[in-house]
Amino acid sequence: MPSCCVLKDRSLKATASTIQALGVDASAVQINPNAFKQYRINTVPAIVLVKAEHALELDTEGCALPTNFVGVSGDVTVSYALREISQCAPDYRTLAERMLANLGEH
C-alpha cells in the first residue's frame, strides 16, 4: 500500500489534526504502511498492541501471528481503545494499563 493511501484525505496535515482530535500527540504517532498488512488493519483509526518479544514472528504472508497482537479499530479515543483492550485481552492488560497511566488515565 503506498504511503499516500494511509493519510486522511491524502494530507499529512489533515491526518495530524484527526490524530490530535483523538487526544493523541500527533508527533508521537508513526504511520507505517507495512503495519496495515502485518496487523491486518482494514479500518482506521486503529490502535494495536504487540507483544514485543514476538513482534518479528510473521506467517508466510508477512502478517503477525494473531496471538501476538491485539487491536481496536474505529472512531474511539486512545483511552477508550486501551480500556477495551485491558478488559477484553488479559494478556495485554498490564501493557494497556501502563499506557493508560502514561496518558494520565486510570
N, CA, C and O atoms as a GROMACS GRO file, in nm:
protein
  424
    1MET      N    1   0.085  -0.118   0.000
    1MET     CA    2   0.000   0.000   0.000
    1MET      C    3   0.089   0.123   0.000
    1MET      O    4   0.172   0.138   0.090
    2PRO      N    5   0.075   0.212  -0.096
    2PRO     CA    6   0.155   0.333  -0.096
    2PRO      C    7   0.124   0.419   0.025
    2PRO      O    8   0.010   0.420   0.074
    3SER      N    9   0.225   0.491   0.074
    3SER     CA   10   0.206   0.568   0.196
    3SER      C   11   0.098   0.674   0.183
    3SER      O   12   0.036   0.710   0.283
    4CYS      N   13   0.074   0.726   0.063
    4CYS     CA   14  -0.027   0.830   0.048
    4CYS      C   15  -0.166   0.776   0.080
    4CYS      O   16  -0.255   0.853   0.114
    5CYS      N   17  -0.185   0.647   0.070
    5CYS     CA   18  -0.317   0.589   0.094
    5CYS      C   19  -0.350   0.578   0.242
    5CYS      O   20  -0.466   0.554   0.276
    6VAL      N   21  -0.255   0.595   0.329
    6VAL     CA   22  -0.283   0.583   0.472
    6VAL      C   23  -0.307   0.719   0.537
    6VAL      O   24  -0.333   0.726   0.657
    7LEU      N   25  -0.301   0.824   0.460
    7LEU     CA   26  -0.322   0.958   0.514
    7LEU      C   27  -0.466   1.001   0.492
    7LEU      O   28  -0.523   0.976   0.385
    8LYS      N   29  -0.525   1.065   0.590
    8LYS     CA   30  -0.660   1.118   0.575
    8LYS      C   31  -0.659   1.222   0.465
    8LYS      O   32  -0.578   1.315   0.467
    9ASP      N   33  -0.748   1.208   0.371
    9ASP     CA   34  -0.758   1.300   0.257
    9ASP      C   35  -0.624   1.318   0.186
    9ASP      O   36  -0.601   1.421   0.123
   10ARG      N   37  -0.538   1.217   0.197
   10ARG     CA   38  -0.404   1.222   0.135
   10ARG      C   39  -0.324   1.342   0.182
   10ARG      O   40  -0.241   1.397   0.109
   11SER      N   41  -0.349   1.382   0.308
   11SER     CA   42  -0.285   1.502   0.363
   11SER      C   43  -0.227   1.472   0.501
   11SER      O   44  -0.297   1.422   0.589
   12LEU      N   45  -0.100   1.503   0.518
   12LEU     CA   46  -0.036   1.486   0.649
   12LEU      C   47  -0.098   1.580   0.751
   12LEU      O   48  -0.118   1.542   0.866
   13LYS      N   49  -0.130   1.702   0.708
   13LYS     CA   50  -0.192   1.799   0.799
   13LYS      C   51  -0.329   1.751   0.846
   13LYS      O   52  -0.360   1.760   0.965
   14ALA      N   53  -0.411   1.701   0.756
   14ALA     CA   54  -0.544   1.650   0.793
   14ALA      C   55  -0.530   1.528   0.884
   14ALA      O   56  -0.609   1.510   0.976
   15THR      N   57  -0.432   1.445   0.856
   15THR     CA   58  -0.409   1.327   0.940
   15THR      C   59  -0.368   1.368   1.080
   15THR      O   60  -0.419   1.313   1.178
   16ALA      N   61  -0.276   1.463   1.092
   16ALA     CA   62  -0.231   1.510   1.224
   16ALA      C   63  -0.348   1.571   1.301
   16ALA      O   64  -0.360   1.548   1.422
   17SER      N   65  -0.432   1.648   1.236
   17SER     CA   66  -0.548   1.708   1.302
   17SER      C   67  -0.643   1.601   1.354
   17SER      O   68  -0.696   1.613   1.464
   18THR      N   69  -0.665   1.497   1.275
   18THR     CA   70  -0.753   1.389   1.316
   18THR      C   71  -0.694   1.313   1.434
   18THR      O   72  -0.767   1.278   1.527
   19ILE      N   73  -0.565   1.289   1.433
   19ILE     CA   74  -0.499   1.220   1.544
   19ILE      C   75  -0.510   1.304   1.671
   19ILE      O   76  -0.539   1.250   1.777
   20GLN      N   77  -0.487   1.433   1.660
   20GLN     CA   78  -0.498   1.521   1.777
   20GLN      C   79  -0.641   1.525   1.830
   20GLN      O   80  -0.661   1.536   1.950
   21ALA      N   81  -0.741   1.516   1.741
   21ALA     CA   82  -0.880   1.515   1.783
   21ALA      C   83  -0.912   1.391   1.866
   21ALA      O   84  -1.007   1.390   1.944
   22LEU      N   85  -0.832   1.285   1.848
   22LEU     CA   86  -0.848   1.164   1.928
   22LEU      C   87  -0.781   1.175   2.064
   22LEU      O   88  -0.788   1.083   2.145
   23GLY      N   89  -0.715   1.288   2.089
   23GLY     CA   90  -0.650   1.308   2.218
   23GLY      C   91  -0.508   1.255   2.222
   23GLY      O   92  -0.456   1.225   2.330
   24VAL      N   93  -0.444   1.244   2.107
   24VAL     CA   94  -0.308   1.189   2.098
   24VAL      C   95  -0.216   1.296   2.041
   24VAL      O   96  -0.254   1.370   1.951
   25ASP      N   97  -0.096   1.304   2.094
   25ASP     CA   98   0.006   1.392   2.040
   25ASP      C   99   0.050   1.335   1.906
   25ASP      O  100   0.114   1.230   1.901
   26ALA      N  101   0.016   1.402   1.798
   26ALA     CA  102   0.045   1.351   1.664
   26ALA      C  103   0.193   1.329   1.640
   26ALA      O  104   0.230   1.245   1.557
   27SER      N  105   0.279   1.401   1.710
   27SER     CA  106   0.423   1.381   1.690
   27SER      C  107   0.471   1.248   1.746
   27SER      O  108   0.582   1.204   1.715
   28ALA      N  109   0.388   1.182   1.828
   28ALA     CA  110   0.426   1.054   1.887
   28ALA      C  111   0.373   0.936   1.806
   28ALA      O  112   0.392   0.821   1.845
   29VAL      N  113   0.307   0.963   1.694
   29VAL     CA  114   0.245   0.857   1.614
   29VAL      C  115   0.330   0.830   1.491
   29VAL      O  116   0.379   0.922   1.424
   30GLN      N  117   0.346   0.702   1.462
   30GLN     CA  118   0.415   0.663   1.340
   30GLN      C  119   0.313   0.602   1.245
   30GLN      O  120   0.228   0.523   1.287
   31ILE      N  121   0.320   0.639   1.119
   31ILE     CA  122   0.234   0.579   1.018
   31ILE      C  123   0.324   0.488   0.936
   31ILE      O  124   0.412   0.534   0.864
   32ASN      N  125   0.300   0.360   0.948
   32ASN     CA  126   0.382   0.261   0.882
   32ASN      C  127   0.292   0.180   0.788
   32ASN      O  128   0.218   0.094   0.835
   33PRO      N  129   0.299   0.206   0.658
   33PRO     CA  130   0.212   0.134   0.565
   33PRO      C  131   0.225  -0.017   0.574
   33PRO      O  132   0.128  -0.088   0.550
   34ASN      N  133   0.343  -0.067   0.607
   34ASN     CA  134   0.361  -0.212   0.619
   34ASN      C  135   0.282  -0.270   0.735
   34ASN      O  136   0.242  -0.386   0.732
   35ALA      N  137   0.258  -0.189   0.838
   35ALA     CA  138   0.183  -0.237   0.955
   35ALA      C  139   0.039  -0.269   0.919
   35ALA      O  140  -0.022  -0.354   0.984
   36PHE      N  141  -0.016  -0.203   0.819
   36PHE     CA  142  -0.154  -0.232   0.780
   36PHE      C  143  -0.168  -0.379   0.740
   36PHE      O  144  -0.263  -0.446   0.780
   37LYS      N  145  -0.074  -0.427   0.663
   37LYS     CA  146  -0.076  -0.568   0.624
   37LYS      C  147  -0.037  -0.656   0.742
   37LYS      O  148  -0.103  -0.756   0.770
   38GLN      N  149   0.071  -0.619   0.809
   38GLN     CA  150   0.125  -0.703   0.915
   38GLN      C  151   0.023  -0.730   1.026
   38GLN      O  152   0.018  -0.840   1.080
   39TYR      N  153  -0.058  -0.629   1.060
   39TYR     CA  154  -0.156  -0.645   1.168
   39TYR      C  155  -0.299  -0.651   1.117
   39TYR      O  156  -0.394  -0.632   1.193
   40ARG      N  157  -0.314  -0.678   0.987
   40ARG     CA  158  -0.444  -0.697   0.925
   40ARG      C  159  -0.541  -0.582   0.952
   40ARG      O  160  -0.658  -0.604   0.985
   41ILE      N  161  -0.492  -0.460   0.939
   41ILE     CA  162  -0.574  -0.341   0.964
   41ILE      C  163  -0.650  -0.306   0.837
   41ILE      O  164  -0.591  -0.278   0.732
   42ASN      N  165  -0.782  -0.310   0.848
   42ASN     CA  166  -0.869  -0.276   0.735
   42ASN      C  167  -0.951  -0.151   0.761
   42ASN      O  168  -1.009  -0.094   0.669
   43THR      N  169  -0.956  -0.109   0.887
   43THR     CA  170  -1.034   0.008   0.927
   43THR      C  171  -0.946   0.098   1.011
   43THR      O  172  -0.874   0.051   1.100
   44VAL      N  173  -0.952   0.226   0.983
   44VAL     CA  174  -0.876   0.323   1.062
   44VAL      C  175  -0.971   0.424   1.123
   44VAL      O  176  -1.080   0.445   1.069
   45PRO      N  177  -0.935   0.486   1.233
   45PRO     CA  178  -0.810   0.466   1.306
   45PRO      C  179  -0.806   0.330   1.373
   45PRO      O  180  -0.910   0.267   1.396
   46ALA      N  181  -0.686   0.285   1.403
   46ALA     CA  182  -0.665   0.157   1.469
   46ALA      C  183  -0.556   0.171   1.575
   46ALA      O  184  -0.454   0.238   1.553
   47ILE      N  185  -0.578   0.109   1.689
   47ILE     CA  186  -0.479   0.103   1.796
   47ILE      C  187  -0.440  -0.044   1.808
   47ILE      O  188  -0.526  -0.130   1.828
   48VAL      N  189  -0.310  -0.072   1.796
   48VAL     CA  190  -0.261  -0.210   1.801
   48VAL      C  191  -0.154  -0.220   1.908
   48VAL      O  192  -0.061  -0.139   1.912
   49LEU      N  193  -0.167  -0.320   1.995
   49LEU     CA  194  -0.062  -0.352   2.092
   49LEU      C  195  -0.001  -0.484   2.049
   49LEU      O  196  -0.070  -0.578   2.012
   50VAL      N  197   0.132  -0.489   2.056
   50VAL     CA  198   0.207  -0.605   2.009
   50VAL      C  199   0.295  -0.656   2.121
   50VAL      O  200   0.355  -0.578   2.195
   51LYS      N  201   0.302  -0.787   2.134
   51LYS     CA  202   0.396  -0.846   2.229
   51LYS      C  203   0.536  -0.827   2.172
   51LYS      O  204   0.572  -0.886   2.070
   52ALA      N  205   0.616  -0.744   2.237
   52ALA     CA  206   0.747  -0.706   2.185
   52ALA      C  207   0.836  -0.827   2.156
   52ALA      O  208   0.907  -0.830   2.055
   53GLU      N  209   0.831  -0.925   2.242
   53GLU     CA  210   0.919  -1.040   2.224
   53GLU      C  211   0.880  -1.126   2.104
   53GLU      O  212   0.956  -1.213   2.063
   54HIS      N  213   0.762  -1.100   2.045
   54HIS     CA  214   0.718  -1.178   1.929
   54HIS      C  215   0.689  -1.088   1.808
   54HIS      O  216   0.630  -1.135   1.711
   55ALA      N  217   0.728  -0.963   1.814
   55ALA     CA  218   0.693  -0.866   1.709
   55ALA      C  219   0.744  -0.906   1.570
   55ALA      O  220   0.683  -0.868   1.470
   56LEU      N  221   0.851  -0.980   1.564
   56LEU     CA  222   0.908  -1.016   1.434
   56LEU      C  223   0.865  -1.154   1.385
   56LEU      O  224   0.911  -1.199   1.280
   57GLU      N  225   0.779  -1.221   1.460
   57GLU     CA  226   0.729  -1.353   1.418
   57GLU      C  227   0.613  -1.332   1.322
   57GLU      O  228   0.507  -1.284   1.361
   58LEU      N  229   0.636  -1.367   1.195
   58LEU     CA  230   0.536  -1.346   1.091
   58LEU      C  231   0.501  -1.477   1.022
   58LEU      O  232   0.581  -1.570   1.020
   59ASP      N  233   0.381  -1.482   0.966
   59ASP     CA  234   0.342  -1.600   0.889
   59ASP      C  235   0.399  -1.589   0.748
   59ASP      O  236   0.474  -1.495   0.718
   60THR      N  237   0.365  -1.682   0.661
   60THR     CA  238   0.421  -1.683   0.526
   60THR      C  239   0.375  -1.566   0.440
   60THR      O  240   0.435  -1.538   0.336
   61GLU      N  241   0.268  -1.497   0.483
   61GLU     CA  242   0.218  -1.381   0.409
   61GLU      C  243   0.272  -1.249   0.465
   61GLU      O  244   0.236  -1.141   0.417
   62GLY      N  245   0.359  -1.258   0.566
   62GLY     CA  246   0.416  -1.137   0.626
   62GLY      C  247   0.327  -1.074   0.731
   62GLY      O  248   0.345  -0.957   0.765
   63CYS      N  249   0.232  -1.150   0.783
   63CYS     CA  250   0.141  -1.099   0.884
   63CYS      C  251   0.181  -1.151   1.022
   63CYS      O  252   0.231  -1.263   1.035
   64ALA      N  253   0.158  -1.068   1.123
   64ALA     CA  254   0.186  -1.110   1.260
   64ALA      C  255   0.090  -1.223   1.298
   64ALA      O  256  -0.024  -1.228   1.252
   65LEU      N  257   0.138  -1.311   1.383
   65LEU     CA  258   0.054  -1.421   1.430
   65LEU      C  259  -0.056  -1.364   1.519
   65LEU      O  260  -0.027  -1.280   1.605
   66PRO      N  261  -0.180  -1.407   1.501
   66PRO     CA  262  -0.293  -1.350   1.575
   66PRO      C  263  -0.276  -1.350   1.727
   66PRO      O  264  -0.331  -1.263   1.794
   67THR      N  265  -0.202  -1.444   1.780
   67THR     CA  266  -0.183  -1.448   1.926
   67THR      C  267  -0.081  -1.347   1.976
   67THR      O  268  -0.065  -1.329   2.096
   68ASN      N  269  -0.011  -1.280   1.883
   68ASN     CA  270   0.096  -1.188   1.922
   68ASN      C  271   0.058  -1.040   1.916
   68ASN      O  272   0.143  -0.954   1.937
   69PHE      N  273  -0.068  -1.011   1.889
   69PHE     CA  274  -0.112  -0.871   1.888
   69PHE      C  275  -0.262  -0.865   1.913
   69PHE      O  276  -0.334  -0.963   1.898
   70VAL      N  277  -0.306  -0.746   1.953
   70VAL     CA  278  -0.448  -0.720   1.972
   70VAL      C  279  -0.474  -0.578   1.926
   70VAL      O  280  -0.388  -0.492   1.939
   71GLY      N  281  -0.592  -0.554   1.871
   71GLY     CA  282  -0.619  -0.420   1.823
   71GLY      C  283  -0.765  -0.381   1.834
   71GLY      O  284  -0.854  -0.466   1.846
   72VAL      N  285  -0.788  -0.252   1.828
   72VAL     CA  286  -0.922  -0.194   1.827
   72VAL      C  287  -0.925  -0.094   1.713
   72VAL      O  288  -0.835  -0.010   1.700
   73SER      N  289  -1.027  -0.102   1.630
   73SER     CA  290  -1.043  -0.007   1.519
   73SER      C  291  -1.173   0.069   1.536
   73SER      O  292  -1.270   0.018   1.593
   74GLY      N  293  -1.174   0.190   1.488
   74GLY     CA  294  -1.296   0.267   1.489
   74GLY      C  295  -1.273   0.406   1.544
   74GLY      O  296  -1.164   0.442   1.588
   75ASP      N  297  -1.379   0.484   1.542
   75ASP     CA  298  -1.374   0.623   1.584
   75ASP      C  299  -1.388   0.633   1.735
   75ASP      O  300  -1.493   0.674   1.787
   76VAL      N  301  -1.281   0.595   1.805
   76VAL     CA  302  -1.279   0.598   1.951
   76VAL      C  303  -1.150   0.666   1.996
   76VAL      O  304  -1.055   0.678   1.919
   77THR      N  305  -1.148   0.710   2.120
   77THR     CA  306  -1.026   0.771   2.172
   77THR      C  307  -0.923   0.662   2.202
   77THR      O  308  -0.957   0.544   2.213
   78VAL      N  309  -0.800   0.703   2.214
   78VAL     CA  310  -0.694   0.609   2.250
   78VAL      C  311  -0.724   0.550   2.388
   78VAL      O  312  -0.706   0.430   2.409
   79SER      N  313  -0.769   0.633   2.480
   79SER     CA  314  -0.801   0.585   2.615
   79SER      C  315  -0.910   0.478   2.611
   79SER      O  316  -0.900   0.375   2.679
   80TYR      N  317  -1.012   0.502   2.534
   80TYR     CA  318  -1.121   0.404   2.521
   80TYR      C  319  -1.067   0.272   2.465
   80TYR      O  320  -1.097   0.164   2.517
   81ALA      N  321  -0.987   0.282   2.359
   81ALA     CA  322  -0.931   0.161   2.297
   81ALA      C  323  -0.846   0.083   2.397
   81ALA      O  324  -0.856  -0.039   2.405
   82LEU      N  325  -0.763   0.154   2.473
   82LEU     CA  326  -0.678   0.086   2.571
   82LEU      C  327  -0.761   0.023   2.683
   82LEU      O  328  -0.727  -0.086   2.730
   83ARG      N  329  -0.869   0.089   2.726
   83ARG     CA  330  -0.956   0.029   2.828
   83ARG      C  331  -1.024  -0.097   2.774
   83ARG      O  332  -1.036  -0.196   2.846
   84GLU      N  333  -1.067  -0.093   2.650
   84GLU     CA  334  -1.128  -0.211   2.588
   84GLU      C  335  -1.029  -0.326   2.581
   84GLU      O  336  -1.062  -0.440   2.614
   85ILE      N  337  -0.907  -0.296   2.540
   85ILE     CA  338  -0.803  -0.399   2.533
   85ILE      C  339  -0.777  -0.454   2.673
   85ILE      O  340  -0.766  -0.576   2.690
   86SER      N  341  -0.768  -0.368   2.771
   86SER     CA  342  -0.743  -0.411   2.908
   86SER      C  343  -0.851  -0.506   2.958
   86SER      O  344  -0.822  -0.603   3.027
   87GLN      N  345  -0.976  -0.477   2.923
   87GLN     CA  346  -1.088  -0.559   2.970
   87GLN      C  347  -1.105  -0.688   2.890
   87GLN      O  348  -1.143  -0.791   2.946
   88CYS      N  349  -1.076  -0.683   2.761
   88CYS     CA  350  -1.107  -0.796   2.673
   88CYS      C  351  -0.988  -0.886   2.640
   88CYS      O  352  -1.007  -0.996   2.588
   89ALA      N  353  -0.868  -0.841   2.666
   89ALA     CA  354  -0.749  -0.919   2.630
   89ALA      C  355  -0.655  -0.927   2.750
   89ALA      O  356  -0.563  -0.846   2.762
   90PRO      N  357  -0.677  -1.023   2.839
   90PRO     CA  358  -0.598  -1.032   2.962
   90PRO      C  359  -0.447  -1.034   2.940
   90PRO      O  360  -0.372  -0.982   3.022
   91ASP      N  361  -0.401  -1.092   2.831
   91ASP     CA  362  -0.256  -1.098   2.804
   91ASP      C  363  -0.196  -0.959   2.781
   91ASP      O  364  -0.075  -0.942   2.790
   92TYR      N  365  -0.281  -0.861   2.751
   92TYR     CA  366  -0.234  -0.726   2.721
   92TYR      C  367  -0.275  -0.625   2.827
   92TYR      O  368  -0.249  -0.505   2.813
   93ARG      N  369  -0.339  -0.672   2.934
   93ARG     CA  370  -0.391  -0.582   3.038
   93ARG      C  371  -0.281  -0.495   3.099
   93ARG      O  372  -0.298  -0.374   3.110
   94THR      N  373  -0.169  -0.555   3.137
   94THR     CA  374  -0.061  -0.479   3.201
   94THR      C  375  -0.009  -0.370   3.108
   94THR      O  376   0.010  -0.256   3.150
   95LEU      N  377   0.014  -0.404   2.982
   95LEU     CA  378   0.063  -0.306   2.886
   95LEU      C  379  -0.039  -0.195   2.863
   95LEU      O  380  -0.004  -0.078   2.863
   96ALA      N  381  -0.165  -0.232   2.844
   96ALA     CA  382  -0.269  -0.131   2.822
   96ALA      C  383  -0.283  -0.039   2.942
   96ALA      O  384  -0.296   0.083   2.926
   97GLU      N  385  -0.279  -0.095   3.061
   97GLU     CA  386  -0.292  -0.012   3.182
   97GLU      C  387  -0.172   0.078   3.201
   97GLU      O  388  -0.186   0.192   3.246
   98ARG      N  389  -0.053   0.030   3.166
   98ARG     CA  390   0.066   0.115   3.174
   98ARG      C  391   0.056   0.231   3.076
   98ARG      O  392   0.093   0.344   3.109
   99MET      N  393   0.005   0.205   2.957
   99MET     CA  394  -0.012   0.310   2.858
   99MET      C  395  -0.119   0.409   2.902
   99MET      O  396  -0.105   0.529   2.880
  100LEU      N  397  -0.226   0.360   2.964
  100LEU     CA  398  -0.328   0.450   3.017
  100LEU      C  399  -0.270   0.540   3.125
  100LEU      O  400  -0.300   0.660   3.131
  101ALA      N  401  -0.187   0.483   3.211
  101ALA     CA  402  -0.124   0.562   3.317
  101ALA      C  403  -0.034   0.670   3.255
  101ALA      O  404  -0.030   0.783   3.304
  102ASN      N  405   0.037   0.636   3.149
  102ASN     CA  406   0.122   0.734   3.081
  102ASN      C  407   0.040   0.847   3.021
  102ASN      O  408   0.090   0.959   3.005
  103LEU      N  409  -0.086   0.818   2.987
  103LEU     CA  410  -0.175   0.920   2.933
  103LEU      C  411  -0.243   1.000   3.044
  103LEU      O  412  -0.316   1.095   3.018
  104GLY      N  413  -0.218   0.959   3.169
  104GLY     CA  414  -0.282   1.026   3.282
  104GLY      C  415  -0.420   0.973   3.310
  104GLY      O  416  -0.499   1.038   3.378
  105GLU      N  417  -0.451   0.854   3.257
  105GLU     CA  418  -0.582   0.790   3.276
  105GLU      C  419  -0.570   0.682   3.382
  105GLU      O  420  -0.461   0.632   3.408
  106HIS      N  421  -0.681   0.646   3.440
  106HIS     CA  422  -0.682   0.537   3.540
  106HIS      C  423  -0.752   0.417   3.485
  106HIS      O  424  -0.763   0.316   3.554
   0.00000   0.00000   0.00000
